[in-house]
């Protein structure tokens, strides 16, 4: 079936990152919106680029806004 959005943590087990997963899935779904989440406190989570990043902890409203941004970014090709 269709995949509408990937939401993944930046850090994943076995050496794969959320960005790695996003790039791999975009091989099958080239226009797949990707949103990464991270609990890192520094300004740049490793391996997040070029995907939007939502910092933990977040509220339901912040998550909804981040999802809308990720979907809009992909829809506009930005």
N, C-alpha and C positions, 0 to 999 in steps of 0.2 A: 504494500500500500504506500501511499504518499506520506512523506515526512514533512511536517509544516514548520518545525522549529527544533533546533538542538539546544538544550540547556545543560551545561556541564560544568563541573568544578574544574578549576585550572589544574589542580593536582589530582592525579589518578594513579592507581596501582600499576606495578610492573613497568615503570619507566615511560608510560604514555601520558601525555598531557591532554587537557581539554582541547587545546589548539590543535594538537596532532589528530585528535578524533574529528574535529571540525574540518580540517583539511582533507582527511580521508573520506568523510561522508560527502564532501563537496565534489569528490571525484565521481560519485554516483548521482548526486543531487546538486548540480552546479549553482543553483540559486537558493540553496538552503540558508535561511537565517540562523546565525549562531550567537548565543549569549553565554558568556563565561561568567562564573561566580568565583570569588576568592575571599578568603579570610586574611590574606596578607595585609599587614598594616603599612608597608612601604608604598611609595607612590606608583610603582610599576610591578605588577605581578609577573613572574617569569612566564614567557611563552604565551602571553595573552594576545599579542598583536597578530593579526589585524582585526580581531573580533572585539565587540563591545564587552566591557567588564563591569560587573555589579559587585560591589564590596559587601561582605558579610560583617555584621548582621544587617539585615534589611527588612523593611516592613512589606506587607502585602501590596500596599500602594506603590512602593518603590520597585518591587518586582514587576507589577503590572506595567508601570511606565517604562522599565527597561525592556520588557518584551515588546511593547509597542515600538520603541526606538529601534530595536534589532530588526523587527519586521519591516519597518519603514526604510531603514538603511538598505536592506536588500531589495526592496521594491523599487527604490530610486536609484540603485546601483552606486550609492555613495560609500 
